[in-house]
Amino acid sequence: MAAAAPAAAAASSEAPAATATAEPEAGDEDSREVRVLQSLRGKICEAKNLLPYLGPNKMRDCFCTINLDQEEVYRTQVVEKSLSPFFSEEFYFEIPRTFQYLSFYVYDKNVLQRDLRIGKVAIKKEDLCNHSGKETWFSLQPVDSNSEVQGKVHLELKLNELITENGTVCQQLVVHIKACHGLPLINGQSCDPYATVSLVGPSRNDQKKTKVKKKTSNPQFNEIFYFEVTRSSSYTRKSQFQVEEEDIEKLEIRIDLWNNGNLVQDVFLGEIKVPVNVLRNDSSHQAWYLLQPRDNGNKSSKTDDLGSLRLNICYTEDYVLPSEYYGPLKTLLLKSPDVQPISASAAYILGEICRDKNDAVLPLVRLLLHHDKLVPFATAVAELDLKDTQDANTIFRGNSLATRCLDEMMKIVGGHYLKVTLKPILDEICESSKSCEIDPIKLKEGDNVENNKENLRYYVDKLFSTIVKSSMSCPTVMCDIFYSLRQMATQRFPNDPHVQYSAVSSFVFLRFFAVAVVSPHTFHLRPHHPDPQTIRTLTLISKTLQTLGSWGSLSKSKSSFKETFMCEFFKMFQEEGYIMAVKKFLDEISSTETKESSGTSEPVHLKEGEMYKRAQGRTRIGKKNFKKRWFCLTSRELTYHKQPAFILGKDAIYTIPVKNILAVEKLEESSFNKKNMFQVIHTEKPLYVQANNCVEANEWIDVLCRVSRCNQNRLTFYHPSAYLNGNWLCCLETSENALGCKPCTAGVPADIQIDIDEDRETERIYSLFTLSLLKLQKMEEACGTIAVYQGPQKEPDDYSNFVIEDSVTTFKTIQQIKSIIEKLDEPHEKYRKKRSSSAKYGSKENPIGGKTT
C-alpha cells in the first residue's frame, strides 16, 4: 500500500474535471468483499555454466519449470546438448492460491530414468518485489529432498499434572495432531501422509506415529499422544503447577511429515519444532505451523559450480475494492482522449511518470478498450509522435507511448485473428523437419541449399498468401486505428505517396505478423518456444515477410537486407504481383468500409491442452477410471481427443456443444482423492476433469464459464462433490437428479475474446500512481517553473524529460490526480490495517513460520 499523496489544491473549473461521483460511506469497504488478485508475468531467459557430465559427452538436454512451492505450473521446451541453454520463454498466469516460495528448477532430461534436477532458484513471496521488472542472474542452489517442503500443520499442546501410583507428582505433555493442509503432490498424485511425533531433549528421544491417511493433501489426523515430563526431586505441591525453567528449556516437540512409500522409501514432506516452553505462561497452546525443511534448511553446500539462471519476474498483488471507489479515477482517465493537448491528460501523464512505460500501457489499454476510448486516445498520442518525425522512412519505428499502446492493443484484440490466419501454417512448420537454412556458413553436412531455398519459399509464399487474403478477419478496432494512422501520415508527409502504406505496415507487418511468426509461443500459437532449427526457419520467414510488407509499400528499388544470401533469396519476390497484393491488403484493413465480418464462419479457438478425464460410464461395461486426453475448446464446442488435434474437431472422442453447458465448477478433492479437479455440468452426465496444476485448472474454469455464461437454463445450484455409489457425497441425496446443495459461483464477463476486469485495471493504475508520486510531484513543479519562467531554456534540468505542451492544463490535471489518489488511499489503508489485524499469528491464514512463536 502506498503512502497518502500530498494534499492537493482544488482544481480550477477550467481543468478537465472528473464527473462527481457519490463517495461510499466511510467503513463500507469493511462490509463488502475486497478481492485479492495475484498474477505473475516474466521471462525465463537463459542458463549458463551448468555442471557438465563427467563422461566424454559433457552436454545436457535441459528444461526449466516454474513451481508454486512444490506444484509445477509451467514447463519450458527442452534445449538439447547445451550447458548454457537459451530458453527465451515468456509466461503470464493468474495465481489462484496462497504460496510461500516461487521456484525455478533447471532439469536435465532423462529418457530412461527420472529427470535430474540440476539446481533451483527459490524466492520467498515477500522478496519478489525486490526483483520486479528487472532481468537478474540468479545463482542456482542445490536441490535437496529434505528442503523441498510445502504445507502446514495444526497442532495443540497441553500440560497436565498427574499423581503416580507411588504418590509422586509428574507432568504429562499432551500433543494433539489435528490436521495438515496443502501437502504436495507425489508423482502427480495426492500423497499418503503420516506424522511422527517426538519429544526431544538432551537425554531422550521418545517417538510416536500417526496412522497413514490415504490419497489426500489435506489429512485430518485428530490423534492425541501423551508424554511424561520428568520432574526434579525438589518439586513439591507448593510450586503451583509450574514447570521448572531448567527442564523446559531443554525439551521440544518435533513433528515430521512423511509420505508412505509402501514398497519404496518414504518421502520426507517437512517438519516443525516447537519448544515446550511455549507452555511457560499457559497450560495450553494451539496454532498452525508452516512445514520447514529438515534442520530448517541450514545445510552448508557449495553452490558456485551449479551455474546460474537469468530471469525477468514481475509479481503483482492487487487489492481490488468495490467498483464505486474507482469512479472518479476511471472518469478522469476516460476523459483523456478529449483533453487538449493530449499530453495534459491523465492517461498520458501516467505514461510519463512510470519508470517502465510498459507497466502503464497494459492496464491503460485494457481500460480504454473496454470503454471504446482507445481509438481516439491512440490517434491523439500517435499524432504527437508524428510531430517529432522528420523522415517518412522512420515513421512509427520508435518505442513511444503510442507504439506501445498499439502493440498491446494488437496482442489483446488480434489473438483470434492470428490463430485463424497463422496457426495452421505455423503448426505445419514446427511439426515438420524440413531444413530452410540458406546461409552458406550455417549449412550442415549433406544440406542442399537449393532445396532449402525452395522449402523456405514455399513457407513464405503460403504465409504471405494467407495474410494478404485475411483482411475480412482483421478486428474492427485495428482497422479503425489503421485508418486514422493512414490519414495522419498523409497529412504529415503530403508529398510522399508511400507513407500512407508504411504507416500501417510498420504495425501490421513489422510489429504484428512478423513478431508472431518468430515468437509463436508469445502469442499462444504454440505451447513452447520452438527448437533451434525451427527458430532459425521462423526467423528467415519473419525477415522476408517484414521486407515484403515494408518494401512493397515503400520502394521496389532494393531490399533492406544486410546479408548477401538474403538479398539473393529475396530476388524471388521482386515481382509486381507481391507489391500489388501488399497494397491491396493495406488498403482493405485501413478502410472505414472494411470491418470484421459480424458472423464468422469459423469457430473461435479459445484453449487446448492435455488433462485427465474420468470415464463417463455411458455403457454398462468398462471401468470408470481416469484417462489422459487432449481437450480443445472453441466458441461452439468442447471436445477431447486421444492425441493433440491440430485440426479442430478431427477425430473427437466426445463433444459437448457449448450451448449445452449448464455450469462449470470446482470439484472437491475428497470426491476422487485428486487435486485440481473441476466439473463440466451439461445436459448429460457431468464431465469430471483433472488439470495438471492449480493455474491450469483456474484457466479452464474461467474460459469455460465465460463462453457459456449466456446459455439458457444455467444452474443456480450445483453439487460440489461427485455422485458415487448411489448418493451425492456432499449432501448424501440418493437421487442423481437432486437439486444442487451449493450456490453456483458468480458470473464472469461475457466477452470471450476480450476479458477485461475494469476495476482491477483501475486498481493497477492507482498503484502505479502511488508508486510514482515523487515523479508526479516533480512534473507538477516543472509545470509551475515553466509557467513562471518564459525565457529560453539554457541547460537540461529535472523537467527536460517530460512532455509538457501546456503547463497550466497539465498542472490542473496533476492536481486532480493527486486529490483522487489521496482519497483512494484511505480505504486501502483501512483494509490493510484490518487485514493485518484479522489474521492472528498462528491462525490458518497466518501460520507460524519458524522454530518458535
N, C-alpha and C positions, 0 to 999 in steps of 0.2 A: 504494500500500500504506500502510495506516495504521500509526502507531507502536504499540508494545505498550501494552496497557491497564495502568493502575496495579495493583499487587499487590492481590489481593482476599483478604479474610479468609474462613476456612472457613465455609460456610453451616451454620446450625443444622439439626438433623434435623426441626424443625417447619416449615421452609420448603418450598414446592412444589418438590421436588428433581427434577433431571433423572435419568433412569434411567442407571445406569452402563453405559458402552459401552467395549469394548476399544479402547484407543488404538493407532493404527498405529505400527509401529516407526519410529524416527527415520530420516529419509532415504528412507522408502518412496515419498514423493511424487516423488522423482527418477526412479524406475524405472517410473512409470506416467504416463499421459498427463494433463496439465493442459490443460483446454480454455480457449482464449481466445475469448470471445464478445463481439462488438461489436453495439451497437444504437443507433439514432438515433430520437429522438422530439421532436416540437415542432410549431410552427405558423408558417406564412407569413402574417403578419397583413395588412400593407398597405404600399404605397409612397406617397411624396408628393414634390411639387415636381419631377416628371420633366421632362426637357428637352422643350419643345414643338416642334412643327413650325414651320418658318419661314414657311410659307404661311398663307392665311386660315383653314384648318382646322387648328387647333393641337393637337387631341386625338389620342390614340393608342389602339390596341387592344392591351392589354398582357397578357402572361402571365409566369409565373416558373418556373424549373426548378431542381432540386437536382442537383448533379453531384459524383460522387466523382472527383477530379482532372478528367479531361475526359469522363467517362462519365455521361451523363444517366440518372438513376434515378427521377425524379419530375417531373411537369409539372402545373401548375395549369390551371384553366379560364381562358379568355380573358375579360378585363374590357374591354368596349368603351367607346370615346370617353371616356377619362379620363386625367388627368395625376397623379391620386392614387388609383390603383386599390386597391380593398378586396378582398383575396383571401380571408382568413379560412379557410385550408385547413390542417387538421391532418394530420400524417404520422407514420407509425411503420414502421420496417423493420429487419430484421437486416442487418448489413453483412458480406458473405461474403468480403471480401478486404482486403488492406492498402491504405492510401491516404495521400497526403501532405496534400491540401487538400480541405476541404468547401467547395463554392462554390454560391452562389445567383446565377443570372443573370436579369435582367429584360429581356424581349424586347418588341419591337413587331411584332405580327403583320402579315405582308405576303402578300396573296393571290397576286400575280403574281410577286414576286421572293422572294429568300431573306429569312427573318425577320431583323430588325435587332436586334443586341444593344445595348441602351441602356447597361448598366453591370452590375457584378457586386460581390458581397461574397465574398471568399475568406478562409477561416480555416484556419490550419495545424492539423493534427490535435492537436498538443501544446498549442494555445491554446484548444481547445474547452471545456476545464474552466472557463476564466475566464468563460464566458457561460452556464454550465449553469443551467437553470431560471429565467432572467431574460429578460423582454421588453426588447429593446435596439434602438435605432435605429442602423443602420449606414449610413455614407455610401457611396454607390455609387462604385466605382472604374472607370476606363476599361478597356475590353476591347481589348487589343492582340494581334493574331495572333502576335506574337513572344513573348508572355508566356504563351500557352496551351500548356503542355507537360505531358508525362506519360511515365513510364518510366525505365529505367536502362540503362547501357552497361557491358559487361565489357571491360576494357582491360588490355593488358600492354605495358610499356615495357622495353627493354633497351639497353645501351650497349656497343657492340663497338669494338675497336681494329683499324684497318686500316692496312696499309702500301701506299701507292700505287705506281704504276709507276716514278716518279722517286725512290722511296726515302723520301719524306716520310711522316710518321705523321698520320693523322686519326682522328676518331671517327665512328662510324656509329650513328645512333639508329634502333632497330627498333621500330616501332609495330604491335602485333598487335590488330586489332579482332576480338574473339571473337564477341560476341553482344549483342543487346538484349532487353529483357524489358518487357512491359506498355505497348507503344506504343498511342496512342489509335486509336479507330475514325475513319475519314474518311467522312463521309456515311453512317454506319451500317454500313460495311463495313471489314474489315481493310485496312490500308494497304499500299502498295508501297514499302517503305523502302529508302533507300540512305544512305551516310555519306560526308561529305567529311572528309579528314584533312589538317590544315595544320600546318606548323612555322612559327611566327610569331615574329619578332624585330624589332629597330629597323630593319634594312635588308633583311629578307627575308620572303617570304610564299609558301612552297612548298606547293602544294595537290595532293592526290591523291584518288581517288574509288573507292568500292567498287562492286560490281555491285548492281543492283536486285534485291531479293527480293520475289517476288510474293505478295500476299494473305496477309500474316502480321503479327501484332502482336508476335511473338517471333522475329525473324530470327536465323539462325545465319550470320554473315558468315565468320568464320575466314579473314580476309585480312590479309597482312603487307605493310607498307610500310617503305621504307628512306629515311633522310635523312642526308646528310653534315653533320656539325657542324664548322664552320670552327675551326681552331686558330691561335693566335698563333705568330709566328716564334720566340718564346722557348721553345717546347715542346721538350723533349728526352726521350729514353727513360728518363732517370733519374726522371721525375716519377711513376713507379709507377702509370701508367694512372689518373690522377686528372684530373677535368675542372676546368678553372680557374674560379674563383668568378665573375670578371667576365663570362665567356661564359655561364655557366649562368643567372645572374640575369636575363638578357635574353631568354631563349628559353622558349616554351611550346608545348605541343601543344594544338590546338583541334580538336574533333570536332563537326561539325554533322550532325544527322539531318534528312532530308528525305523527304517523300512524293512519289514520281514522279508528276507530273500528266499525263504523256503529252501530250495536246493542250491542256491548260490549265496554269496556272502551278503550279510545285512549291510544296508547303506545308511550312513550317518546323515541325519536331517538337521541337526542343530542341538544346542544345549543352552541352559540358563543356570546361573549360580546365584543363590540368594543366601546371604549371611543370616544366621538365626538371630542376630542382634536386632533385626527389624522388629522383633517382639519385645525389645527392651522396655518400651513405654506402653505397650498394648498387648493384650493377650491373644489377639488375632490379627492377621494380615491377609488381605485378598487383593490381587492385581493381575493384569495381563502383562506378559513379558514378551519382548521380541526375542526370537531364537538367535543365538550368537554362534559364530564359528568356534570350533574347538580351541580352547585356550584364548578365546576372543580374537582369534586370527593373528596373535602375536607370534610370528614364526620368522626367524631370520632366514633369508634366502637370497641368493644372487639373482638380480633381475636385469643387469646391464646387458647380458648376452642373449636375451629373448627377442630383441627387435623392438620396433615402435610402430604406431598406427596414427595416421593423420585423419582427424575428424573435424567436421563442422556441425555443431549441435545448437539448436535453438529450442529450448523448452519454455512453454508458456502455461501459466495457470491463471485463468480469468475467473473473477467473482462477478457473475452477471446478476445485476439487480432486476427487480420488476420493471417492465417497459416504461412506465410513466417517469421514472427518474431520468431517462435519457432523452426526453422530449426536447428540451432546449438545445442540447448539443447536436442532436440529429437535425433539428430545424436550421441551425446555423450552418452546418455542413452542407445541407441540401440546397441552401441559397447560394452556394459558391459559384455555380455556373452563371448566375445573374449579376455578380459583383463586377464593377468596372473600376480599375483594371482587375483582371483575374488574379494577379499577383497579390492583391489585397484580400483575397478570400481566405476563409478558414482552412479549406482543403489544401490550397497552395502553400499557406504558411506551415501547415503540418509537414509537408514535404521538405520545406526549407530548414526546419529546425531539427528533424530527426537525424541522428548520427548516420543511419543507413536508410536511404530513401526506400529501399525495398520493404522495410518494416512498415512504412506508412502506406505503400502502394496497395498491398493486398486487402486490408480492411476497407480502405477508401474506395477502391474499385468495386468491391462487392456491395458496399452500402449504396453507392451511386447507381450501380447497375440494378439493384433491387428496386430503386425508385425511379428508374428511367431517366436518370440525370447524367449518366456517364457520357453520352454522345456530346451534349453541349459543353461539358467540362473538358473533355479530351480535345474537342475542337478548339476551345479557347487557349488551353496551355500549348497546343501544337502551333497555334498562330503566334504565340510568344516565342516559341523556338524558331520559327521561320524568320522573325525579325532579325535574329542574330546569324542567320545562314547567308553567306555571301556567294557560295558556289553551289549551283544546282546539282552537281555531281555528288555532293556530300549531304544531300537532304535527308534528314531523319536518320543519320548514321550514329549519333552520339547516344549516351545513356542519361538522358534528361528525364524529368518527371513525366513529360508527355510520352516518350517512347516506352518507358517502363509501365505506365498505365495501360498503354495499348498492348504491350506484350502480355500483361497479366489478364487483360480482357480477353485476348485471343485464346489463352490457356483455359479460361473459365467457360466461355461460350462455344469455343471451337473444338471441344473434345470429341463430340459425336461426329462432327464434320471430318476430323482426321481419321476416325475409325472407319467410316464408310468409304473414305477416299483412299487412305494409305494402308490400313491394316492388312487386308488380304495379300497385297503385294509384299509388304514387309515380312509377313509370316512366311511367304514363299522364299524370300531371300535368306531369312535366318534359318530356315529348316534345310535349305539347300547347301551343298558343299562346293558349288561352282566357284572357281577362282576367278577374280576380276582384277588381279594386280597387273598394272601396265607400266610401273616404274622399273626400268631395266635393272636398277641396282637392287631392288627388293624381290625380284623374281626367284622362285625356288627351282631347284634342280628338276628338270622334266617339264616345267611350265612352258606353254606356247603362248607368246604374247599376243598373237593374232586371235587365237581362240578366246583369250581373256578379254580382248577388246570387244569381241562380238558378245560375250557374256555381259560385259558392262553396258554396252549399247542397248542390249535387249532390256535390261532392268531400267535404264534411264528412260528409254522410249515408253516403256509400259507405265512408269510412274508419271512421266510428263503428260502422256495422253490422258491418263485418269484425272490429273489435276486440272488441265485446261478444259475438261468436259464437266467439271464439278460445280459450276457457278450456281446452279439451282439449289445446291445443298449448303451454300455459304450462308451462315446465320445472318439474320436481318441487321443485328447491331453492328456486325463487322461491315456490312455493305453501307450502312448509314455513315459510319466513320470514314470509310474509304472514299465515299462521295465528297465528304467535307474536306478531306486532305487533298483530293484532286483539285477541287475548286480553289482552295487557298494557295496551293503550289502554282497554279496557273496565274493567279493574280500577282504572286510574288515575283515570278520569272516569266513575264508575258512573251518574251522573245525566244523562249526555249520550248520547242514543240514536244520534246521528250519528257519534260518534267512532270506532266500530268500522269505519266505512266510510272516513272521512277518513284514518285511519292507513295504510290500504292504498292509497287513491287518491293520496295525496301522493307515493307512489313510482311506482306503475304508470302513472298518467296524467301527473303533473307531471314526473317525473324519467326516465321511460322512453319512452312513446309520443310525448308532445308534443315531447321533445328530439329523438327520432329523426326526426320529421316535419320539423322546422325545420332539422335538420342531417343529412340522409340520408347525406352522404359520410363523416361521422364514424363511422357505424355500418356502413359498407361496403354501403350500399343503393344508392348511386350512385357513379360513378367520380370525380366532381369536385363542387366547390361549385357550386350552380346559379347561373344568371344572375339579375340583379337583379329582373326581373319575376317569375320563378318563386320567388325567395326571398320576395318580398312575398306571393305567393299562399300559400306554405307557412307563413309567419308568421301570416297570418289564420286558416288552418285550425288551426294549433297552438294559438293563443289560444282558439279556440272549443272545441277538444277538452279543453283544460285546464279550462275553465269548466264544460263538460258533466260532466267527471269529478268535480270538486270541488263544483259546485253541486248535482248530483244526489245527492251523499252528505251535504251539509250542510243546505241550506235552499233552498226554492223561492221565497222572498220576493223576491229581486232578484239580479241578476248582479253580478259584481265588476269590470266594465269601467269604465274612466275615460272612454273615448271615446264620444261620443253615438251615432256611426254604428254602433259595435259593439253598444251596448245595443239599438238598434233592430233590428239584424240578429239578435241572439240571441233576440228575442221569437218568432222562428220555431220555436225549440226548447223553449219553455217549455210543454211538454206532459208529462202524467203518464207517457206511454209511454217517454220518454227516461230519466226518473228510475228507473223500474222496471227498464229494461234495464241501467243502470249498476249498480244494487244487486244484480241477479241475477248480473251478471258478477263483481262484487267478492265476492259470496258464494261463487261457484264456485272462484275462484282462491285463496281463503283458507280453503278447507275441507280437512280432513285426508283426505277421501274423493276429492277431485278431484286426479288426478295426470295427468301427461303420458302419453298412450297408449303402450304398450310397442311396438306395431308400427305406426309411422306409414305412412299410405298414400302420402304424398308423399316423393319422394327429397330428401335434404338437399343444398341448393345450397352448394357449397364454394368455387368460384373460377371466374372467367371473365375473358377478355381476348384481345387481338389479338396473334398471333405468326405466325411463318413456319414452314411445314412443307414437307418435301421430298416430292415425289410418290412414292407407294409402288411404282409400277411394276407395278400389278396387271394391266395389259394390255400387249400387245406394242407397241402404237402409243402414241406420246406421249412427250414429254421428261420426264426425271426432274429437274425444276427446282424452285425454291423459290417457294411462293405464300403470300400473306398470307391468313390465315384467322382466324375468331373461335372460340376454344376455350371450351368450357364443361364443367366437372367437377361431377358430383353424386356422392352416395354409391353410385349404381348404375352410372354410365357416364361415359366421356369422349367428347365429341363435338366436331366442328368444323364450322363453317358458313361460307358466303360472306360473311355480314354478321352483325352482332350479333343474337342470337336472344333476345328478351326472354321468349318462351315456351319453356321448356326442351324440348329435343328437336325443336323445329319446324324443318323443312327441313334436317335434318342431312345433310351430305355423307358423313360417315363416323362410325361409332360403335364404340367399344371398351368392352365390358362390363368393369366394374371387376374382376369375378371372374376375367377372363382375363389380367390384368396379372401378368407374371412377375417384372419388375424395372424400376426407374426409375433411371437412372444418367447422369452427365455424359458427353458425347461429346468426344473430343479435338479440339482446334481444327484439327489437321492433316488431319482427315477431309475437310472441305469448305472449309478455309481461312476458317472463320467462328467468331466468338467466341460465348459464351453459349449453346452448344448442349447439348441433352440427348436421351436416347432413351427411349422407352416400349417395353419389350420385352414382347410379348404372344404369343398363340398363333399369330398370323400373322407377317408380316414386321415388323421393328422400325419404329416411327414416329420419324423424326428431326425434332426441333423446334428452332427458334432463337428464344430470347426476346429482348426488346428491350434488356435490360441484365442485369448480374450479379445484382442484387437480385431482379428478376422471375424469372430462371432458378432461383435458390435457393428462392424461394417455391413455384414449381410442382413442383420435385423433392420438396420437403418434404411438400406436401399429397398428392401422388400416392403417395409412399411410405407415408404414414400410412393412406390409405384402402385400400391394397392389402396392408398388412403381414401380415394374417392369411390371405391367399389360400393355397390349396393349391398345391403344385408350384412355389413360388417358387424362383428360381435362386440358387445359391450362387456361381457364377462367371459372368462376362459378358465381352464384347469391348468394350474402351474406345474402339475405332475402328470405322469403318464397313466393310461388305463391299462392295468396289468392284472391278470388272474381274477378277472370278474369284477374289479372295482377301481375307482379313481383313487390313487394313492394319497391325494391331497385332502379330499373331503369324505372318502370311503363310500361315495354313492355307487350303487351297483349298476345303474343304467348307463350304458355307453353314451346315450343321448342326453344325459342330465345336464342342466344348466350349469355353466361355469361358476366357480366359487370365488373368483378374484376379478376385480375390475381390470379391463384391458388398459394398457399404458396409453398416455395421452398421444394425440395425433402429432404428426410432424409436417413440415412444409410439403405441399403437394407437387411442386415443380421438380420433376425427376432429373432434369438436366442441370439446373442451377439451384442448389440447395443453399440458401443464404439465411443465416440467423442474424437479423439486423441488430438486435440487442447486443449480441456477442461482438459483432464488428464495431459497434459504437463503444463498447467497453474497452476493446483493444485500442481504439483511437484515444479514449480518455487516458488509458495507461501510458500511451506514447507521449501525450501532452504533459502528464505529470513527470515522466522521466526527463523531459526536455525543457522543464520550466526555466532553468538558468539561461538556456539559449533563447527561449522566448523573451525573457527579461532583457537580454542583450539586443534583440531585434526591436523591442519596444524603445529602448534607449537610443538605438540608431535612428529610429523614426523621429524622435524628439530632436536629436542632433541635426538631422537633415532639415527639419522644419525651421530650426533657428538659424543655422548657418547655410547661406545660399551661395557662398563663394566656391571657387574651384577646389577640387579635392587634390591635395598635394602628395599624399603618401598613403599606402594601404593602412587600414585601421580595422577595428573589430567588426564593422558592418560592411566591409567591402565584398564579402562573400554572399551577402543577402541580396535578393532581387527585390528592390523597393522602388516601384514606379511612382506611387502616390503615398507619401509618408503619412498624410493626415488620415486617409481611409484605412491604411494598414494599421496605424496606431489604434484607431477605434475598434477594428476587428480584434486586435490582440487584447484590448481591454475587455471585450465581450468574452473571449475565450477564457481569460483568467477568472472572470466572475463566475462563469458556468462551472469551470473545473473546481473552484473553491467550494461551490455549493454541492458538487458531486462528492467531494472529499468527505463531507460529513457522514452520509450513510455508509460509505466504505469504512470509515474509521469506527463507526458503531458496530458494524458487522465484524470487523477484525477483532475488536475487544470482546464481543460476545462469543466469537469462535474460540478465542484463546482461553476464555474462562469456562466455557461449557464442557470442554473435553478435559476431565480431571486426569492428572498424571497417573497412569496405571489403569485407565479405562481401556476398553477395546479400541476406541478411536485414537487414543494417545498412550500406547503401551510403554512400559519402562524399557529403555533400550540398552542399559548397561548392566554391570555386575551388581550394582547396589541401587537403592532407592534414593 
